[in-house]
């Protein structure tokens, strides 16, 4: 049985392409899919292939590559708006149809930095220096603050902060339409504006704490930001410790602020769905948001 069998498992090895992994630290390849992958002959082929690779003198590790999921903001738009299609099979966006596209809202994002030259955040017009004052006339970023705990007013190549802001409210400088599905890079609330709080030195971040809230908050209902987004955090906490005490108290002090925190990237990483949501997403006064790898989306 296996690779040494009469048919040599040829169908398993058809059209295999070996390529560098994303981090360029290993090689990966994809096996052909099978309707009956649990059959004894297929399992024998896979087992003998793994064994052959494992004993090769130039191979130091053999691992399983998780299912590849294509992520884009266009899918996120229609997924969170009901994932319903029209009669022509295009995706509906009922929130946008009702005018709920972020218009009139300012979202404060704290992260590694923001590439202000990116066409999804760039402004051709403006009345002031956003590094020193609020400029509500700008189409996207109305204020850029730097954390006293560390920040450098820029973002690294493929930076996390630029990615997050793009997901929240990215809109191309030349795009005059919102939510019609013509731009897969468009954000969830493309008409919203951004206050950015830089907490990054390179790819490292310092949690922003009270300085972040005081930088974006204004008691005036139409000034400052009332929504805060943080896609960073600490690992799973076994007790109610200083992280949640700090951010829960801040949200008591700033009762008109909604703090949206990412649930993290652990998921089933450790072969268990439990104990994977870290702080501040797990705090009592914080709104946690997760994601799905459902193949329908």
Secondary structure, DSSP 4 states (H G I P E B T S, - for coil): -GGGSTTTTHHHHTT---EE-TTSSSEE--PPP-TTTTSHHHHHHHHHHHHHHHTSTT-----PPPPP----HHHHHHHHTT--B-TTSPBP-HHHHTT-SSTT-EEEEEES---TTSTTT--S--SS-TTTS--TTSSSEEEEEE-TTS--SS--TT-HHHHHHHHHH---TT----SSSS-TT--TTTT-EEEEEE-EETTEE---THHHHHHH--SSTTSS-SEEEE-------SS--HHHHHHHHHHHHTTT-EEEEE--S-TTTTS-SSS---TTTTSTTSEEE-----TT-
